[in-house]
Amino acid sequence: MSSHRRSTKYFSRKFNARKALLRGLMISLVEHERIATTVDKAKELRRHIERAITTGKTDTLTARRLLLSRIANESAVQKIMSDIAPRFKTRPGGYTRVIKIGRRPGDTAEMAFIEFVDYDFEKRPSAMAEAKPAKGKKKATATAAAASASKAKAKTARKTARLVAAKKKNVSKIQKSSRTFNRA
């Protein structure tokens, strides 16, 4: 089977399964604004999500219905129309980026983050904490809560660093055993 001028990746799935896979990835990306997946899936997802955002820029009933027919998730379509598309109103395209992050230990598939270009890794967790302030509290309580949030953020950063180091160690261990197995 020739792969010249083939415009889509099939992912060893039939049409409906492939469509469901891309819908799920699109919903996850819109919801979280950054997801980790394989490089091939990220590159295929980029085509679809950028087309959806460009459609969402018009902000008409027709565009909303078209997005609903493609994504089939009301909250994701609402977020595209009201939040994501206005952020990229002046941008003519290229709303996402794919960042390669290495290989998955289990099957050594090449993994990548796909995220919106205005995604701020440092800002997102604190934005979620500030989005739900308690009503009727004093400013002193709010600053104490912000201080505890920053301590919790630092703690999770240290924990994440330890997990990353452990994962790198595990990957190198798997690679070493694989090399010795292949030499024999």
N, C-alpha and C positions, 0 to 999 in steps of 0.2 A: 504494500500500500504506500503510495507516494505521499509525502507530507508537504510538497511544494504548494505554495499559495493557499494553504489551509488557514482559514481565518479564526478558527476556534480550537481550543483544547477540548478533548472529549473526556479526559479523566477516567477512562475505562468504564463509563456509565452510559446508560441509554438516555434519551432526550429528557424524560420527566425527572429522572434522578439527578441529572446534571443541572436542570432548571431549579430543582429544590435545593441543591447544594449552593448554587449561586445566590438564591434568594436568602437562604440562611446566613451566608457570609455577608451579604449586603445589609441585612437587618442588624447583625452583630456590629458591623463597622459603623453604621449610623448611630447605634445605641452607645457604643463605647468609644468611638472615634479613633481607636487604635486596636488592632487585633494581630495575633501571631498565627501564621498559616504557612503552607509551603510556598515556595517562590512562584511556581507555576500557577497555583490558585490565586495568589496575590496579583500576578500580572493579568490574569483573565478577569478577576474581580475589578481591577482598576478600570478596564474598558466600560464595564456596566455601571459602576458607581459614578463615574465622571459623566456619562450620558444622562444618568438620573438627576444629577445636580444641575446640569445645563438645562434640562427640562423643567426643574423646579424653580429656576430663576424667573420664568415668565409669571409665576404666581396667578394662574388662571384655573378655572374649574376644569377645563380640558386637560391641563397639565397634571392636576391632582388626580383625575380619573386615569390618565395614562400611567402615572406612577403607581397607583393602586393596582392596576392590572398587571404591572410588572413585579412589584414587591409584595403586594397582598398583605400589608401590615399597616394599619391606620396610624399607629403611633410613630412608626418609622417615616412614613410619608409626611406626617405633620411636622416632624423634626427637620426633615429635608426642606420643606416649604418655608417654615418659620424661622429656623435657626441657621442651618448650614448654607443654603443657597444665598441668603442675604450677606453672609460673611464673604462670599466669593463673587459678589455682584460685579465688581470692576475687573475681576480676573477672567481672562478669555479661555482658560482651560488649565489643565495640570493641577487639579485640586488635591491629588494624593501623592504620596511617595512610598517607595518600597525600600526597606532597609534590610539587607541580608544579615542574619544573626548566627549563622553556622549550621551545623547539621544536627538532626535529631538523633539521640543516642540509640533508639530502638532499631530504626530501619535506615539510618543515615540519610534521610530525606533532607534536602536543603531547605531551611526555614527562613522566614522573613517576617518583619513587622510591616503592615500596611497601615498608614495613618494619613490624616489630612495634613496639608502642609502647614497649617496654622496651629497644629496640636502642640501644646506646651506640657511636657512631661512633669515639670515642677509645679505648674499652676493647677492642674486638674484635681489632684486629691484635696488640696486646700479649698478649691472652688466648691467642691461638693460639701465640705464641712461648713463653709460660710453660707451656702444656699439655704440652710435650714436653721436659722438662728431662733432661739427661744424668745417668745414674746414677753414683755414686761420685766426683763432682767436688767440690772444696772450695768453700766459700762465696765465696772471693775470685774464683774463676773464674766463679761465678754472677753476681757483681756486675759483673765485667768484661763478661760477656756481656750483661747488662742495659744497661750503658752503651753498648755497641756497638749494641744493638738500638734504643736511644733515638736514637743518631746516625743510624742507618739510617732510622728513622721520620721524623726531621727532614728528611733528604735526600729521601725520597719525598714529604713534604709540600711541599717547595720545587718538586720536579719536577711534582707535581700542579698546583700554583699556576701554574707556567709553562704547562702544557698547557691549563689552563682559560682563561688569558689569551689564548693563541693561538687557542683554539676560539672565544672571544667575538669576536676580531678577524676570524676567518674568517666567522663568522655575519653580522657587520655588513657585511662585504664582499659576501657573497652577497645580503643584503637590499638593499644599495645598488644592485647591478647589476640586481636584479629590479625595483626601483622605476623605474630609468631605462628599462628595457625596457618596462615597462607604460605609462610616459608617452608613449613614441614611437608 
